[in-house]
Amino acid sequence: MENFPTVVLYASLAAAALLAGGGASLLKRPGTRTRSIILHFAAGVIFSVVAVELLPDIMERHVVWEIVVGFGTGVALMLALRYFLEPAGETPDGRGFPTAFIAIIGIDLLVDGVIMGIGFVSGEETGTLLALAISIELAALGMATAASLGSRQIPTRTTLLCLAGLSLLVLVSVPLSAWLLGGIPDAYLEIVLSFGLAALLFLVTEELLVEAHEGSQSPLITAAFFAGFLLFMLLPG
């Protein structure tokens, strides 16, 4: 594809945003209140990606069986990850490495890579705007991931390695998605988008917001969710 160098450039920007967000959280480890605000904000941005980017494309095609296959597979995989991986990582007091949480974050990043890839297949301008918007999401997600690992007393070295691995996932998935999806039939694209929809909804409702509500709540903390949602809506599409 002609714009492949541009795709790689913006994939690098998104990966750097994830690292920068996580690094900022490591430099000044957030308290319970700040961590809850970060998690709410990240959840709001991701939920907005679902509403603004994914759902309209799915409903425009609206092939029922493809939606059922993609969405059903996404839900089943998320539940399986939680069932098989979560008991192996976390201890009853909430400490230990959250394997299921990181696996779900990884799938979310793959979905973001696919969304960015689809954007660049549609056109360089669309892909660029979408990449900038998703980079904001990834910065918030990087902060949320580092904050979550920090609350479990995970060593800084392990957290950095985890963030580096997740960033590498972004760096690889965006150009790979743009290359693979260049000639994909609409039927398969609908399944991929529906799968991504389920994965992102699970991340928001069953991971980020659950963790965000572990501490005390306030109207300001709740407002962070809506601020994140609004931010993505205001970006040019």
CORNOR-V958142 format. One record per residue. N is the residue number from 0. RES is the residue in three letters. OMEGA is omega in whole degrees, 0 to 359 (none if undefined). Layout:
n = [N:N]
res = [RES:RES]
omega = [OMEGA:OMEGA]
This chain:
n = [0:1:2:3:4:5:6:7:8:9:10:11:12:13:14:15:16:17:18:19:20:21:22:23:24:25:26:27:28:29:30:31:32:33:34:35:36:37:38:39:40:41:42:43:44:45:46:47:48:49:50:51:52:53:54:55:56:57:58:59:60:61:62:63:64:65:66:67:68:69:70:71:72:73:74:75:76:77:78:79:80:81:82:83:84:85:86:87:88:89:90:91:92:93:94:95:96:97:98:99:100:101:102:103:104:105:106:107:108:109:110:111:112:113:114:115:116:117:118:119:120:121:122:123:124:125:126:127:128:129:130:131:132:133:134:135:136:137:138:139:140:141:142:143:144:145:146:147:148:149:150:151:152:153:154:155:156:157:158:159:160:161:162:163:164:165:166:167:168:169:170:171:172:173:174:175:176:177:178:179:180:181:182:183:184:185:186:187:188:189:190:191:192:193:194:195:196:197:198:199:200:201:202:203:204:205:206:207:208:209:210:211:212:213:214:215:216:217:218:219:220:221:222:223:224:225:226:227:228:229:230:231:232:233:234:235:236]
res = [MET:GLU:ASN:PHE:PRO:THR:VAL:VAL:LEU:TYR:ALA:SER:LEU:ALA:ALA:ALA:ALA:LEU:LEU:ALA:GLY:GLY:GLY:ALA:SER:LEU:LEU:LYS:ARG:PRO:GLY:THR:ARG:THR:ARG:SER:ILE:ILE:LEU:HIS:PHE:ALA:ALA:GLY:VAL:ILE:PHE:SER:VAL:VAL:ALA:VAL:GLU:LEU:LEU:PRO:ASP:ILE:MET:GLU:ARG:HIS:VAL:VAL:TRP:GLU:ILE:VAL:VAL:GLY:PHE:GLY:THR:GLY:VAL:ALA:LEU:MET:LEU:ALA:LEU:ARG:TYR:PHE:LEU:GLU:PRO:ALA:GLY:GLU:THR:PRO:ASP:GLY:ARG:GLY:PHE:PRO:THR:ALA:PHE:ILE:ALA:ILE:ILE:GLY:ILE:ASP:LEU:LEU:VAL:ASP:GLY:VAL:ILE:MET:GLY:ILE:GLY:PHE:VAL:SER:GLY:GLU:GLU:THR:GLY:THR:LEU:LEU:ALA:LEU:ALA:ILE:SER:ILE:GLU:LEU:ALA:ALA:LEU:GLY:MET:ALA:THR:ALA:ALA:SER:LEU:GLY:SER:ARG:GLN:ILE:PRO:THR:ARG:THR:THR:LEU:LEU:CYS:LEU:ALA:GLY:LEU:SER:LEU:LEU:VAL:LEU:VAL:SER:VAL:PRO:LEU:SER:ALA:TRP:LEU:LEU:GLY:GLY:ILE:PRO:ASP:ALA:TYR:LEU:GLU:ILE:VAL:LEU:SER:PHE:GLY:LEU:ALA:ALA:LEU:LEU:PHE:LEU:VAL:THR:GLU:GLU:LEU:LEU:VAL:GLU:ALA:HIS:GLU:GLY:SER:GLN:SER:PRO:LEU:ILE:THR:ALA:ALA:PHE:PHE:ALA:GLY:PHE:LEU:LEU:PHE:MET:LEU:LEU:PRO:GLY]
omega = [189:185:183:177:178:178:180:180:183:172:177:178:180:179:178:179:178:179:181:178:178:179:178:179:179:181:177:185:185:173:183:182:180:178:179:177:179:181:177:181:179:179:179:179:181:178:178:175:178:186:187:187:188:188:178:179:179:183:178:177:174:172:194:186:179:177:181:181:182:182:180:178:179:179:181:181:179:179:179:178:180:185:187:186:186:180:183:186:189:175:182:181:177:179:180:184:183:186:182:180:181:178:180:174:179:178:176:180:175:178:178:177:178:180:178:178:178:179:180:174:180:181:185:181:178:180:180:180:180:179:178:180:182:176:176:177:184:175:178:180:176:177:181:180:179:179:180:178:179:180:179:179:175:181:181:180:179:179:179:178:179:179:179:178:179:178:177:178:177:184:181:189:183:179:178:179:179:180:184:186:181:182:183:176:181:182:180:180:178:179:180:181:180:175:179:178:180:182:181:178:179:180:182:190:187:180:186:183:176:178:183:183:179:179:178:184:177:178:180:179:178:181:180:177:183:175:177:179:183:183:181:179:184:179:181:182:none]
